Amino acid sequence: MSVQEDFRKKNKQVNIKALFDILMGIIYAGVGGILLASDLIGLDITFPPPEAVKIFGAAAFIYGCFRIFRGIKTYNIVQ
């Protein structure tokens, strides 16, 4: 085994799409979690009705979890 082959094995390509999915999933899940817990943390959102805030928060949290799952799955397939 040459040094060049050994170097290629150690430096695998980073899948940007997988990392972007994971990062955006964390952001979506975080925002969704904050919106779901807005009553508990004292965040006063006045414009949309509280029910709409909870529904959007739940949808954002679920979508964020999906993006994290898809990113991890894509990252593991590439390696």
N, C-alpha and C positions, 0 to 999 in steps of 0.2 A: 504494500500500500504506500503510495507516494504521499508526500506532505500536502500536495494540492488536493487530493481526494479526501484526506483527513480534514482539511480546512473546510471543504464543501459540506461534509457531514455535520460539522459543528455549527456552521452558520446557515441554518435553514431559513427559508424565506418566511417573512412575517406576512400573514394574511391581513391586509388592511381592512377588508370588508368585515372580517370577523371581529377585529378589535373595535371598529367603528360601531358595529351592532351592539357589542357589549357596553361600550361607553354611552351610547345613546339610550340603551335600555336602562342603565343606571340612572340617567337623567330623567327619563320618563317615569320610572318607578319612584324616584325620589319626589318628583313634583306631584305624582298621584298620591303618594303617601302623605305628603304635607296637606294636600287638599282634603283627603279623607279625615285627617286628624286636626283639621282647622279649628273645630270647636274645642278640642282638648288643649291646644297650644295657645288659644286666645287670638287667633287670626280672624279679623272681622272683615268678611267679604260681603259687601252690601248690594252690588249690582245684580248678579244673577240670584235667583232663589237658592236657598240652602240645599234643596233637593237636587238642583241642577249641578251644584258644586260637587256634591257627593257622587252623583252619577258620572260626571266627567273625571273626578279623581279615581274612581274605581276603574273606569275604562283606561285611563292613562297608566295606572298601576299594572293592570293585566297586560296591556300592550308592552309595557316596559319589561315585564317578566318574559313575555314571548320573545322580545328582541334579545334579551340576555341568553335565553335558551338557544335561539337560532345562532347567535354568535359563538357560543360554546360548542355547539354541534358542528358548525362550519370549521372552527379552529381545530377540533379533534379529527375531522375528516382529512384535512390538509396534512397533518403530521403523520 
